[in-house]
Amino acid sequence: MAELQGVYGLFRHQDDLLHAASKVNERNYEDWDCYTPYPVHGLDAAMGLSRSWIPWVTLIAGLTGTMTAICLQVGIMVFNWPMNFGGRPFLAFPDFVPIMFELTVLFGGLATWAAVFVSQGMPTLNPTIIDPRVGDDRFAVYVGAGNANFDAEEFRNFLTELGAEEVCDHYNKDADSTGHLVDGVEQAVTGGGS
């Protein structure tokens, strides 16, 4: 028998999702998430999420890139290999600005890319797809079965009260009973269903 991983509710409009997310957040679940086909303004606040740590990684990496550029250019142009270009001083700061900008952007961009991958647990070979319609035109609120105060039947009723147009169980896809997920994928690919 397949193991229940969680319960999710599908919503048609983002306003319904925002309302549902704020109500689920009030229940203090630890393992829950919202899935949307596009970014929804205000969803972070509705879910009670704090500000991300990734901008700090970008700032530190960008400053590291700036300092690397300054150290390299000053070290080379002033100490190691001083060259006289048109009578300019060896420490000509305006000449250093383009390289400082480039290394700031390079270090900041690469560090941000790496931080996003690390924070999302990527790369993963088996992504969790709760319902293929979520990537198309539906919004979903998902609550994992591992929560301490999780009752599947009670949560199904709760999502229905919040206006979910469909409430579904999410099973372990490695278990024997994967028919629900496969049927959902086939239905979405062939254009059937709602």
N, C-alpha and C positions, 0 to 999 in steps of 0.2 A: 504494500500500500504506500502511496506517495505521502511524503511528509509535508504538512502545511507550513509554508514559509511566512505567509502573511495574508492580509486582506486589503483590497484596494477598491476604491470607488471612482467611477468615471464621471466627469462633469463636462458639459458642453461649453460653458462660458467661464472666462477667467474670473469674473466677479464671484461666481459660485465657489470657485476654487479658493479664492482669498478668504471668503467667509468660513469655508470648511477648514482651511489651514489654521485660522485663528482659534476655532473651536477645538481642533485636535491638539493644538499647542497648549490649551488650558488643561488638558488631561495629563500633561507631563510625561508623555511617552518618550523613551530614549531612542528607539529604533523606528523612525518614521521619516518619510520624505514626500515631496511633491514632484510630479513629472509634468512637463509642459512642452508643447511643440515649439514654443518661442519664449524668450525672456518675458516675465511678467513683473511689471513695476509694482513694488510694495509687497512682493511675496516674501522677501527676507524678513521684513518686519512682522508680517503675519505669522511666520514660522518661529519667530523669536530668535533668529540667528544674529550673532554678533558680527562686528566688522571683520573682514578677512585679514589674515596675516600676510598674504601674498604681496600687497603693496610695500610692506617693509622689506621684503626680500628684494624687490625691484629697486628700492631706494638704496639699500646697502650695496647691491651689485653695481648700480649706476655710479655711486660715489667711488667704489673700488675701481671702476673703469676710468673715471676721471683722474684719480690719483695715479693709476698705472700709466696713463698717457703723459701726465706731467713728469713723473719720475723718469720714464723712458726718454722723453724729449730733452729734459734738462740734463740728464746724465749723458746722453749722446752728444747733444749740440753744445754743451758748455764744458763738460769735463773730458769725455773720451775722444771726441772727434770734432773739435771746434772748427767751424768753417765761416768764412767771412763772405756773406752774400750782399753785395752792393753797399758795403759800409755799415750794415745794420749791426746792432749789438748781438752777442752770442745768445743772450737770454731775451729773445724777441717774442714776448707773450702773444701778440696777435697772430703770429705764424703758427703757434701751437694750438689755437682754438679749434680748427677743423678736426685734428686728430683727437683732441679731447672729446669733442662731440661724438665722433664716430665710435670711440671705445666706450663712452658712456651708454650709448644706445645699444651697442653690441653686447656688453656685459649685462645690462639691465634686461634686454630682450631674451637672451639665452637663459638667464637665471629665472625669469618669470615663467618661461616655457617649462623648465625643469621643475619649478615649484608647483605648477598646476598639475603636472604628471604625478608628482609625488603625493600631493594632497588628495588626488582622486583615485589613488591606488592603480594607476595605469602603468604600463599597458596590461590589459587583462585579456586572456584568451576566451573567457566565457562571460561576456557581459550579461547582466540581468535585464531581461526584456519582460516586463510584467504584462504588457499588452501592446501589440503593434500599432494600434490606433492612437496611442499617446503621442507618437512621433508625427502623426498626421493632423488630426483635428480634435483631439480630446485632451482633457486635463485629468490628472489622477492624484489622489491622496492615498499613500501606501503606509500601512502600519505592520511592522514585522511581528511574527508570532513569538519572538523571544522576549518581548516586554514582560515585566513582572506582573502587571495588572491587566494583561491582555485576555479578553474573552471574545472569541471569534463571533459568536452569535450576537452578543451585545454590540460589538463594534459594527457588524453588518447593519443592524437596526439603527445605530447612531448615524452611519453614513446615509442611509435611506432618509432619515429625518432631515439631514442637512441638504437634501436635494440631489443626491447622486442618481443619475439616470440608470446606472448599472453598478451592482456591487458583486465583485468576484473574489474567489480564493486564488492565491498564488502558491503553487506547489513546487517542490524541488524538481528542477528539470532533469536531474540525473536519475530520478526514480523511474519505476516502470510506467507510471501513469502520466505520460507526456501528451496525451491526446488533446487535452484542452488547449495547450499552447500551440501545438502543431495545427489544430483546426483553426485557431485564431489567426495564425500567420497565413494559412492558405486562404481564409476568407478575406483578409485584407488585401492579399496579392490579386485575387480574382475580382475584387471590387464588390463582393457580396456583403451583406449585412448592413448595419446602419452606420 
